[in-house]
Amino acid sequence: VSTYFPGAVGVADNDGNLPVHTAATVLKGDVGVDVIYFLLDGAEHMVENGFRFRNKVKVQDADDETINTAGTLDEEDDTANCLTVRNDMGDTPLSLAIYARAGWQVIDALTCQASGLQGLDEQENTALHLLVGPDHKDPAAALAVLRKVPEAATLRNENGMLPIEVRSRCLLNSCVDFVCLKIFLHFCRLPVCIGFPVR
């Protein structure tokens, strides 16, 4: 398909999913990594030829006090990076891979500077916050994100919490998690004071 229609990697489905969104959701392991790198290569060639990906942004209606689907307007925002494109549900390829438990290889392939530092949900949790949290815990994937984007360890979510604080709240009784916590602290050597905002 890509030989006859090289622009296919930039075509979204009815739900706003690019092919990389779909691959992140359904593929795992080496096959998933190969397909994702193939799609990213195609996307890079499109960007080199001037293509910009459409990114839907939810905007609060001026009359609404709370943001909800009915009270929002969709605005288009152009981006050169397909990994930061959100589908109609507000999910990026990286967030979909985390929710689908695609594994560290796929998450590593989808992590770049922009996607690794991007808030992925309404609490502005980054990939690292999600991967060390209780719902999507994956230490191998968390270390893959740290390896590519170590600055992610210093970002706070909407609640003012660092990824390490999210993890420490979840686990105080587990020996295995304590080891993961020590590795995490050693790896990122946080230049911030845990528990207090940086000024």
Residue frames as a rotation matrix with the C-alpha (Angstrom) as fourth column:
VAL 1
0.575 0.818 0.000 0.00
0.818 -0.575 0.000 0.00
0.000 0.000 -1.000 0.00
SER 2
0.484 -0.406 -0.775 2.75
0.205 -0.808 0.552 2.46
-0.850 -0.426 -0.308 0.94
THR 3
-0.594 -0.711 0.376 4.41
0.520 0.017 0.854 2.01
-0.613 0.703 0.360 -2.47
TYR 4
-0.412 0.533 0.739 1.27
0.814 -0.150 0.562 3.09
0.410 0.833 -0.371 -4.33
PHE 5
0.569 0.651 0.502 0.00
0.254 -0.720 0.646 5.51
0.782 -0.240 -0.575 -1.70
PRO 6
-0.375 -0.861 -0.345 2.94
0.628 0.038 -0.777 6.87
0.682 -0.508 0.526 0.32
GLY 7
-0.627 0.176 0.759 0.73
-0.429 -0.891 -0.148 9.51
0.650 -0.418 0.635 1.94
ALA 8
0.213 0.795 -0.568 -1.33
0.104 0.560 0.822 6.84
0.972 -0.234 0.036 3.71
VAL 9
-0.364 -0.411 -0.836 0.63
0.840 0.242 -0.485 7.32
0.402 -0.879 0.258 6.96
GLY 10
-0.998 -0.025 -0.055 -0.92
0.044 -0.918 -0.393 10.79
-0.040 -0.395 0.918 7.25
VAL 11
-0.406 0.913 -0.042 -4.53
-0.365 -0.119 0.924 9.74
0.838 0.390 0.381 6.67
ALA 12
-0.863 0.166 0.477 -6.68
-0.459 0.137 -0.878 9.57
-0.211 -0.977 -0.042 9.80
ASP 13
-0.723 0.681 -0.114 -9.70
0.580 0.689 0.435 7.29
0.375 0.248 -0.893 10.20
ASN 14
0.075 0.877 0.475 -13.16
0.270 -0.476 0.837 8.45
0.960 0.065 -0.273 11.33
ASP 15
0.823 0.186 -0.537 -11.98
0.552 -0.031 0.834 8.55
0.138 -0.982 -0.128 14.94
GLY 16
0.848 -0.514 0.126 -8.92
-0.511 -0.857 -0.061 10.68
0.140 -0.013 -0.990 14.17
ASN 17
0.541 -0.669 0.510 -6.49
-0.044 0.583 0.811 7.76
-0.840 -0.461 0.286 14.43
LEU 18
0.258 -0.603 -0.755 -3.45
-0.966 -0.133 -0.223 7.81
0.034 0.787 -0.617 12.18
PRO 19
0.596 -0.084 -0.799 -1.97
-0.185 0.954 -0.237 4.41
0.782 0.289 0.553 11.25
VAL 20
-0.528 -0.848 -0.055 0.61
-0.094 0.123 -0.988 4.90
0.844 -0.516 -0.144 14.02
HIS 21
-0.310 0.530 0.790 -2.25
-0.951 -0.196 -0.241 5.21
0.027 -0.825 0.564 16.57
THR 22
0.718 0.652 -0.243 -3.68
-0.665 0.746 0.038 1.91
0.206 0.134 0.969 15.39
ALA 23
0.226 -0.731 -0.644 -0.28
-0.014 0.659 -0.752 0.19
0.974 0.179 0.139 15.40
ALA 24
-0.669 -0.506 0.545 0.38
-0.487 -0.255 -0.835 1.42
0.562 -0.824 -0.076 18.95
THR 25
0.004 0.799 0.602 -2.93
-0.996 0.055 -0.067 -0.04
-0.086 -0.599 0.796 20.08
VAL 26
0.835 0.550 -0.007 -2.83
-0.543 0.823 -0.168 -3.50
-0.086 0.145 0.986 18.50
LEU 27
0.601 -0.660 -0.451 0.82
0.005 0.567 -0.823 -4.46
0.800 0.492 0.344 17.95
LYS 28
0.857 -0.379 0.350 3.41
-0.396 -0.048 0.917 -5.67
-0.331 -0.924 -0.191 20.43
GLY 29
0.462 -0.741 0.488 7.02
0.314 0.651 0.691 -6.86
-0.830 -0.165 0.533 20.45
ASP 30
-0.543 -0.839 0.021 9.35
0.266 -0.148 0.953 -6.92
-0.796 0.523 0.304 17.45
VAL 31
-0.348 0.502 0.792 6.55
0.931 0.084 0.356 -6.86
0.112 0.861 -0.496 14.88
GLY 32
0.701 0.656 -0.281 5.05
0.698 -0.711 0.082 -3.77
-0.146 -0.254 -0.956 16.53
VAL 33
0.210 -0.727 -0.654 8.43
0.131 -0.642 0.755 -2.03
-0.969 -0.245 -0.040 16.61
ASP 34
-0.690 -0.490 0.532 9.12
0.542 0.137 0.829 -2.81
-0.480 0.861 0.171 12.94
VAL 35
0.031 0.796 0.604 5.72
0.965 -0.181 0.188 -1.51
0.259 0.577 -0.774 11.83
ILE 36
0.763 0.267 -0.589 6.01
0.494 -0.828 0.265 1.63
-0.417 -0.493 -0.764 13.96
TYR 37
-0.166 -0.889 -0.426 9.48
0.134 -0.448 0.884 2.47
-0.977 0.090 0.193 12.63
PHE 38
-0.612 0.042 0.789 8.19
0.782 0.181 0.597 1.87
-0.118 0.983 -0.144 9.09
LEU 39
0.446 0.867 0.222 5.31
0.871 -0.478 0.116 4.30
0.207 0.141 -0.968 9.71
LEU 40
0.610 -0.274 -0.744 7.58
0.299 -0.790 0.536 6.87
-0.734 -0.549 -0.400 11.36
ASP 41
-0.542 -0.821 0.178 9.97
0.419 -0.081 0.904 6.69
-0.728 0.565 0.388 8.42
GLY 42
-0.309 0.533 0.787 7.08
0.915 -0.057 0.398 7.33
0.258 0.844 -0.471 6.03
ALA 43
0.734 0.600 -0.320 5.88
0.674 -0.702 0.229 10.22
-0.087 -0.383 -0.919 8.18
GLU 44
0.123 -0.788 -0.603 9.37
0.299 -0.550 0.780 11.74
-0.946 -0.276 0.168 8.20
HIS 45
-0.720 -0.350 0.599 9.50
0.646 -0.026 0.763 11.65
-0.252 0.936 0.245 4.39
MET 46
0.196 0.876 0.441 6.10
0.913 -0.327 0.243 13.37
0.357 0.355 -0.864 4.25
VAL 47
0.720 0.033 -0.694 7.25
0.462 -0.769 0.442 16.12
-0.519 -0.638 -0.569 6.63
GLU 48
-0.363 -0.926 -0.107 10.39
0.413 -0.263 0.872 16.64
-0.835 0.273 0.477 4.53
ASN 49
-0.688 0.186 0.702 8.05
0.694 -0.115 0.711 17.30
0.213 0.976 -0.050 1.59
GLY 50
-0.873 0.244 0.422 6.13
-0.256 -0.966 0.029 19.95
0.415 -0.083 0.906 3.54
PHE 51
-0.024 0.915 -0.403 3.28
0.229 0.397 0.889 17.87
0.973 -0.071 -0.219 5.02
ARG 52
-0.770 -0.099 0.630 1.88
-0.557 -0.375 -0.741 18.92
0.310 -0.922 0.234 8.41
PHE 53
-0.660 0.545 -0.517 -0.21
0.590 0.802 0.094 16.62
0.466 -0.243 -0.851 10.59
ARG 54
-0.125 0.725 0.677 -3.55
-0.367 -0.668 0.648 17.91
0.922 -0.167 0.349 11.87
ASN 55
-0.816 -0.152 -0.557 -3.86
0.456 0.423 -0.783 17.85
0.355 -0.893 -0.276 15.62
LYS 56
0.171 0.940 0.294 -7.30
0.291 -0.334 0.897 18.37
0.941 -0.068 -0.331 17.15
VAL 57
-0.909 -0.411 -0.065 -7.30
0.217 -0.334 -0.917 20.58
0.355 -0.848 0.393 20.21
LYS 58
0.060 0.944 -0.324 -10.23
0.910 0.082 0.406 20.80
0.410 -0.319 -0.855 22.60
VAL 59
-0.848 -0.252 0.466 -11.17
0.117 -0.947 -0.300 24.39
0.517 -0.200 0.833 23.42
GLN 60
-0.574 0.653 -0.494 -13.55
0.723 0.121 -0.680 25.34
-0.384 -0.748 -0.542 26.24
ASP 61
-0.046 0.685 0.727 -16.69
0.712 -0.488 0.504 27.16
0.700 0.541 -0.465 25.17
ALA 62
-0.772 -0.323 0.547 -16.85
-0.034 -0.838 -0.544 30.62
0.635 -0.439 0.636 26.78
ASP 63
0.045 0.895 0.444 -20.35
-0.757 -0.259 0.599 29.91
0.651 -0.363 0.666 28.19
ASP 64
0.616 0.183 -0.766 -19.28
0.141 0.931 0.336 26.63
0.775 -0.315 0.548 29.84
GLU 65
0.593 -0.426 0.684 -17.87
-0.805 -0.353 0.477 26.44
0.038 -0.833 -0.552 33.35
THR 66
0.141 -0.539 0.830 -16.63
-0.293 0.779 0.555 22.88
-0.946 -0.321 -0.048 32.88
ILE 67
-0.429 -0.353 -0.831 -15.00
-0.899 0.081 0.430 21.28
-0.085 0.932 -0.352 29.91
ASN 68
-0.083 0.375 0.923 -17.05
-0.068 0.922 -0.381 18.47
-0.994 -0.094 -0.051 28.45
THR 69
-0.667 -0.248 0.703 -17.51
0.592 0.397 0.701 16.96
-0.453 0.884 -0.118 25.01
ALA 70
0.230 0.866 0.444 -20.72
0.973 -0.199 -0.116 18.83
-0.012 0.459 -0.888 24.31
GLY 71
0.890 0.171 -0.424 -19.28
0.259 -0.953 0.159 22.17
-0.376 -0.251 -0.892 25.38
THR 72
-0.046 -0.979 -0.197 -16.06
0.110 -0.200 0.973 22.08
-0.993 0.023 0.117 23.41
LEU 73
0.860 0.178 -0.479 -15.07
-0.421 -0.284 -0.862 23.19
-0.289 0.942 -0.169 19.99
ASP 74
0.481 -0.730 0.486 -12.51
0.688 0.658 0.307 21.41
-0.543 0.187 0.819 17.84
GLU 75
0.755 -0.363 -0.545 -9.69
-0.547 -0.808 -0.219 23.53
-0.361 0.464 -0.809 16.51
GLU 76
0.863 -0.500 0.067 -6.98
0.439 0.680 -0.588 22.35
0.248 0.537 0.806 14.18
ASP 77
0.643 -0.764 -0.053 -3.35
-0.547 -0.507 0.666 22.68
-0.535 -0.399 -0.744 15.20
ASP 78
0.810 -0.389 -0.439 -0.58
-0.261 0.431 -0.864 21.77
0.525 0.814 0.247 12.78
THR 79
0.532 -0.705 0.469 2.38
-0.527 0.158 0.835 19.71
-0.663 -0.691 -0.288 13.93
ALA 80
0.197 -0.561 -0.804 5.36
-0.910 0.199 -0.363 18.17
0.364 0.804 -0.471 12.18
ASN 81
-0.828 -0.539 0.154 5.50
-0.549 0.725 -0.416 15.21
0.112 -0.429 -0.896 14.57
CYS 82
-0.095 0.843 -0.529 2.95
-0.417 0.449 0.791 12.42
0.904 0.296 0.309 14.14
LEU 83
-0.469 -0.135 -0.873 3.79
0.583 0.695 -0.421 11.13
0.663 -0.707 -0.247 17.63
THR 84
-0.946 0.132 -0.295 2.18
0.162 -0.597 -0.786 14.19
-0.280 -0.791 0.543 19.24
VAL 85
-0.644 0.759 -0.093 -1.05
-0.484 -0.310 0.818 14.01
0.593 0.572 0.567 17.22
ARG 86
-0.764 0.493 0.416 -4.15
-0.274 0.336 -0.901 13.38
-0.584 -0.803 -0.121 19.33
ASN 87
-0.793 0.594 0.137 -7.12
0.478 0.465 0.745 11.40
0.379 0.656 -0.653 18.04
ASP 88
-0.173 0.816 0.552 -10.73
-0.109 -0.573 0.812 12.47
0.979 0.080 0.188 18.63
MET 89
0.721 0.406 -0.561 -10.58
0.449 0.342 0.825 11.05
0.527 -0.847 0.064 22.17
GLY 90
0.801 -0.459 0.384 -7.46
-0.569 -0.783 0.252 13.10
0.185 -0.420 -0.888 22.95
ASP 91
0.707 -0.540 0.457 -5.07
0.081 0.704 0.706 10.12
-0.703 -0.462 0.541 22.89
THR 92
0.252 -0.739 -0.624 -1.60
-0.956 -0.290 -0.042 10.12
-0.150 0.608 -0.780 21.34
PRO 93
0.429 -0.164 -0.888 0.09
-0.364 0.869 -0.336 6.99
0.827 0.467 0.313 19.96
LEU 94
-0.654 -0.754 -0.052 2.21
-0.218 0.255 -0.942 6.81
0.724 -0.605 -0.331 23.13
SER 95
-0.516 0.520 0.681 -0.77
-0.829 -0.103 -0.549 7.03
-0.216 -0.848 0.484 25.48
LEU 96
0.552 0.741 -0.382 -2.61
-0.817 0.572 -0.071 4.34
0.166 0.351 0.922 23.49
ALA 97
0.051 -0.626 -0.778 0.41
-0.202 0.757 -0.622 2.03
0.978 0.189 -0.087 23.72
ILE 98
-0.849 -0.340 0.404 0.56
-0.427 -0.010 -0.904 2.56
0.311 -0.940 -0.137 27.48
TYR 99
-0.115 0.902 0.416 -3.18
-0.941 0.036 -0.337 1.87
-0.319 -0.430 0.844 27.91
ALA 100
0.690 0.375 -0.619 -2.91
-0.627 0.737 -0.253 -1.23
0.361 0.563 0.744 25.68
ARG 101
0.514 -0.607 0.606 0.13
-0.438 0.421 0.794 -2.48
-0.738 -0.673 -0.050 27.65
ALA 102
0.926 -0.118 -0.358 2.03
-0.327 0.221 -0.919 -2.80
0.187 0.968 0.167 24.38
GLY 103
0.697 -0.706 -0.126 5.35
0.702 0.636 0.322 -3.43
-0.147 -0.313 0.938 26.15
TRP 104
0.367 -0.617 -0.696 8.60
0.169 -0.692 0.702 -1.55
-0.915 -0.376 -0.150 26.53
GLN 105
-0.541 -0.631 0.556 9.78
0.654 0.100 0.750 -2.12
-0.529 0.770 0.358 22.94
VAL 106
0.017 0.649 0.760 6.74
0.912 -0.322 0.254 -0.39
0.410 0.689 -0.598 21.39
ILE 107
0.865 0.304 -0.400 6.76
0.470 -0.769 0.433 2.37
-0.176 -0.562 -0.808 24.02
ASP 108
-0.007 -0.954 -0.300 10.47
0.376 -0.281 0.883 2.93
-0.926 -0.107 0.361 23.38
ALA 109
-0.552 -0.179 0.814 9.80
0.829 -0.012 0.560 3.24
-0.091 0.984 0.155 19.63
LEU 110
0.302 0.801 0.516 7.05
0.782 -0.518 0.346 5.81
0.544 0.299 -0.784 20.26
THR 111
0.688 -0.087 -0.720 9.08
0.555 -0.575 0.601 7.92
-0.467 -0.813 -0.347 22.69
CYS 112
-0.038 -0.705 0.708 10.84
0.780 -0.464 -0.421 11.04
0.625 0.536 0.567 21.47
GLN 113
-0.915 -0.370 -0.160 11.59
0.388 -0.702 -0.597 14.39
0.109 -0.608 0.786 23.07
ALA 114
-0.681 0.693 0.236 8.17
-0.583 -0.708 0.399 15.82
0.443 0.134 0.886 22.18
SER 115
0.196 0.838 -0.510 6.03
-0.244 0.545 0.802 12.78
0.950 -0.033 0.311 23.03
GLY 116
-0.183 -0.358 -0.916 7.98
0.711 0.595 -0.375 11.94
0.679 -0.720 0.146 26.20
LEU 117
-0.941 -0.211 -0.264 7.38
0.335 -0.686 -0.646 15.39
-0.044 -0.696 0.716 27.71
GLN 118
-0.618 0.766 0.176 3.77
-0.345 -0.466 0.815 15.74
0.706 0.443 0.553 26.55
GLY 119
-0.645 0.540 0.541 0.88
-0.571 0.129 -0.811 15.63
-0.508 -0.832 0.225 29.02
LEU 120
-0.951 0.168 -0.258 -1.20
-0.075 0.688 0.722 12.61
0.299 0.706 -0.642 28.00
ASP 121
-0.274 0.908 -0.315 -4.38
0.867 0.376 0.329 12.97
0.417 -0.183 -0.890 30.05
GLU 122
0.487 0.594 0.640 -6.55
0.301 -0.802 0.515 15.57
0.820 -0.058 -0.570 31.78
GLN 123
0.927 -0.231 -0.295 -4.23
0.256 -0.186 0.949 15.53
-0.274 -0.955 -0.113 34.83
GLU 124
0.714 -0.676 -0.181 -1.28
-0.640 -0.527 -0.559 16.36
0.283 0.515 -0.809 32.57
ASN 125
0.523 -0.539 0.660 0.45
-0.187 0.683 0.706 13.10
-0.832 -0.493 0.256 33.44
THR 126
0.011 -0.605 -0.796 3.39
-0.998 -0.057 0.030 12.35
-0.064 0.794 -0.605 31.18
ALA 127
0.414 0.052 -0.909 4.21
-0.391 0.912 -0.126 8.86
0.822 0.407 0.398 29.93
LEU 128
-0.610 -0.747 -0.262 6.52
-0.039 0.359 -0.933 8.45
0.791 -0.559 -0.248 32.92
HIS 129
-0.585 0.505 0.635 3.76
-0.805 -0.270 -0.528 9.37
-0.095 -0.820 0.565 35.40
LEU 130
0.460 0.848 -0.262 1.48
-0.876 0.482 0.022 6.76
0.145 0.219 0.965 33.80
LEU 131
0.306 -0.400 -0.864 4.13
-0.245 0.844 -0.478 4.04
0.920 0.358 0.160 33.61
VAL 132
-0.796 -0.584 -0.158 5.04
0.012 0.246 -0.969 4.31
0.605 -0.773 -0.189 37.30
GLY 133
-0.412 0.739 0.532 1.44
-0.902 -0.412 -0.128 4.78
0.125 -0.533 0.837 38.47
PRO 134
-0.482 0.228 0.846 -0.84
-0.455 0.761 -0.463 2.05
-0.749 -0.608 -0.263 39.81
ASP 135
0.512 0.857 0.054 -2.95
-0.374 0.279 -0.884 1.51
-0.773 0.433 0.464 36.69
HIS 136
0.959 -0.156 -0.236 -0.29
-0.202 0.208 -0.957 1.10
0.198 0.966 0.168 34.01
LYS 137
0.502 -0.816 0.288 2.85
-0.601 -0.089 0.794 0.10
-0.622 -0.572 -0.535 35.94
ASP 138
0.928 -0.341 0.147 5.60
0.348 0.658 -0.668 -1.09
0.131 0.671 0.730 33.60
PRO 139
0.609 -0.732 -0.307 9.14
0.012 -0.378 0.926 -0.61
-0.793 -0.567 -0.222 35.04
ALA 140
-0.209 -0.721 0.661 10.89
0.751 0.314 0.580 -1.66
-0.626 0.618 0.476 31.81
ALA 141
0.236 0.377 0.895 8.88
0.881 -0.472 -0.033 0.85
0.410 0.797 -0.444 29.77
ALA 142
0.975 0.099 -0.199 9.47
0.191 -0.836 0.514 3.55
-0.116 -0.540 -0.834 32.41
LEU 143
0.209 -0.973 -0.100 13.23
0.223 -0.052 0.973 3.01
-0.952 -0.226 0.206 32.16
ALA 144
-0.196 -0.219 0.956 12.97
0.967 0.117 0.225 3.13
-0.161 0.969 0.189 28.33
VAL 145
0.715 0.499 0.489 11.28
0.557 -0.830 0.033 6.54
0.423 0.249 -0.871 28.60
LEU 146
0.843 -0.440 -0.308 13.90
0.027 -0.538 0.843 7.74
-0.537 -0.719 -0.442 31.11
ARG 147
-0.036 -0.909 0.416 16.70
0.659 0.291 0.693 6.62
-0.751 0.299 0.589 28.82
LYS 148
-0.179 0.017 0.984 15.36
0.945 -0.276 0.177 8.67
0.275 0.961 0.033 25.91
VAL 149
0.108 0.329 0.938 13.92
0.084 -0.943 0.321 11.63
0.991 0.044 -0.129 27.82
PRO 150
-0.443 -0.345 -0.827 15.53
0.787 0.292 -0.543 11.95
0.429 -0.892 0.142 31.27
GLU 151
-0.928 0.116 0.355 13.94
-0.207 -0.951 -0.231 15.40
0.311 -0.288 0.906 31.72
ALA 152
-0.060 0.974 -0.218 10.57
-0.158 0.207 0.966 13.64
0.986 0.093 0.142 32.09
ALA 153
-0.127 -0.052 -0.991 11.58
0.838 0.528 -0.135 12.77
0.530 -0.847 -0.023 35.68
THR 154
-0.860 -0.293 -0.418 11.51
0.481 -0.738 -0.472 16.48
-0.170 -0.607 0.776 36.60
LEU 155
-0.704 0.657 0.269 8.03
-0.242 -0.578 0.779 17.28
0.668 0.483 0.566 35.24
ARG 156
-0.868 0.486 0.101 5.11
-0.036 0.140 -0.990 17.70
-0.495 -0.863 -0.103 37.62
ASN 157
-0.562 0.767 0.309 1.54
0.740 0.300 0.602 16.77
0.369 0.567 -0.736 36.76
GLU 158
-0.080 0.624 0.777 -1.50
0.039 -0.777 0.628 18.96
0.996 0.081 0.038 37.43
ASN 159
0.870 0.404 -0.282 -1.47
0.247 0.138 0.959 17.84
0.426 -0.904 0.020 41.07
GLY 160
0.608 -0.702 0.372 2.13
-0.756 -0.655 -0.001 19.04
0.245 -0.280 -0.928 41.43
MET 161
0.649 -0.319 0.691 3.56
-0.255 0.765 0.592 15.52
-0.717 -0.560 0.415 41.66
LEU 162
-0.219 -0.797 -0.562 6.77
-0.966 0.097 0.239 14.23
-0.135 0.596 -0.792 40.10
PRO 163
0.301 0.287 -0.909 6.72
-0.537 0.839 0.087 10.69
0.788 0.462 0.407 38.64
ILE 164
-0.623 -0.618 -0.480 8.80
0.062 0.573 -0.817 9.49
0.780 -0.539 -0.319 41.60
GLU 165
-0.819 0.402 0.410 6.19
-0.546 -0.323 -0.773 10.87
-0.178 -0.857 0.484 44.02
VAL 166
0.204 0.890 -0.409 3.41
-0.949 0.281 0.139 9.11
0.239 0.360 0.902 42.09
ARG 167
0.062 -0.252 -0.966 5.32
-0.182 0.949 -0.259 5.83
0.981 0.192 0.013 42.38
SER 168
-0.867 -0.494 -0.065 6.22
-0.023 0.169 -0.985 6.22
0.498 -0.853 -0.158 46.04
ARG 169
-0.442 0.795 0.416 2.59
-0.889 -0.326 -0.322 6.85
-0.120 -0.512 0.851 46.96
CYS 170
0.384 0.667 -0.639 1.60
-0.798 0.588 0.135 3.56
0.465 0.458 0.758 45.35
LEU 171
0.469 -0.259 -0.844 4.07
-0.148 0.919 -0.365 1.18
0.871 0.296 0.393 46.85
LEU 172
0.147 -0.595 0.790 5.55
-0.905 -0.403 -0.136 1.62
0.399 -0.695 -0.598 50.26
ASN 173
0.467 0.111 0.877 5.06
-0.686 0.671 0.280 -2.07
-0.557 -0.733 0.390 51.23
SER 174
0.995 0.007 0.101 6.63
0.057 0.787 -0.615 -3.84
-0.084 0.617 0.782 48.27
CYS 175
0.296 -0.953 0.065 10.26
0.137 0.109 0.985 -4.94
-0.945 -0.282 0.163 48.29
VAL 176
-0.088 -0.296 0.951 10.37
0.952 0.255 0.168 -5.24
-0.293 0.920 0.259 44.48
ASP 177
0.683 0.418 0.599 8.94
0.596 -0.793 -0.126 -1.76
0.423 0.443 -0.790 44.08
PHE 178
0.839 -0.454 -0.301 11.48
-0.030 -0.590 0.807 -0.39
-0.544 -0.667 -0.509 46.55
VAL 179
-0.125 -0.895 0.429 14.25
0.557 0.295 0.776 -1.73
-0.821 0.336 0.462 44.31
CYS 180
0.094 0.251 0.963 12.56
0.972 -0.233 -0.034 -0.13
0.216 0.939 -0.266 41.27
LEU 181
0.955 0.296 -0.005 12.34
0.284 -0.913 0.294 3.13
0.083 -0.282 -0.956 43.21
LYS 182
0.431 -0.875 -0.220 16.06
0.096 -0.198 0.975 3.02
-0.897 -0.442 -0.002 44.03
ILE 183
-0.282 -0.495 0.822 16.93
0.861 0.247 0.444 2.34
-0.423 0.833 0.356 40.37
PHE 184
0.490 0.593 0.639 14.67
0.802 -0.595 -0.062 5.21
0.343 0.543 -0.767 39.33
LEU 185
0.948 -0.142 -0.285 16.31
0.051 -0.814 0.578 7.63
-0.315 -0.563 -0.765 41.77
HIS 186
0.075 -0.991 0.107 19.81
0.276 0.124 0.953 6.53
-0.958 -0.042 0.283 40.78
PHE 187
-0.117 -0.110 0.987 19.08
0.969 0.207 0.137 6.72
-0.220 0.972 0.082 37.06
CYS 188
0.447 0.430 0.784 17.59
0.706 -0.708 -0.015 10.19
0.549 0.561 -0.620 36.91
ARG 189
-0.482 -0.691 -0.539 19.50
0.876 -0.377 -0.301 11.90
0.005 -0.617 0.787 39.76
LEU 190
0.418 0.847 0.328 16.68
0.837 -0.500 0.224 14.35
0.354 0.181 -0.918 40.30
PRO 191
-0.700 -0.672 0.243 17.83
0.545 -0.722 -0.426 17.98
0.462 -0.166 0.871 40.51
VAL 192
-0.111 0.736 0.668 14.67
-0.397 -0.649 0.649 18.86
0.911 -0.193 0.364 42.46
CYS 193
-0.888 -0.085 0.453 13.58
-0.461 0.192 -0.867 18.53
-0.013 -0.978 -0.210 46.05
ILE 194
-0.605 0.685 -0.406 10.99
0.293 0.665 0.686 15.79
0.740 0.296 -0.604 46.24
GLY 195
-0.149 0.670 -0.727 7.83
0.989 0.115 -0.096 16.93
0.020 -0.733 -0.680 48.01
PHE 196
0.105 0.136 -0.985 8.38
0.326 -0.941 -0.095 20.62
-0.940 -0.311 -0.143 47.43
PRO 197
0.877 0.256 0.408 7.81
0.462 -0.207 -0.863 22.59
-0.136 0.944 -0.299 44.23
VAL 198
-0.223 -0.959 0.176 10.86
0.967 -0.195 0.164 23.96
-0.123 0.207 0.971 42.45
ARG 199
0.676 0.424 -0.603 11.11
0.397 -0.899 -0.186 27.75
-0.621 -0.114 -0.775 42.62
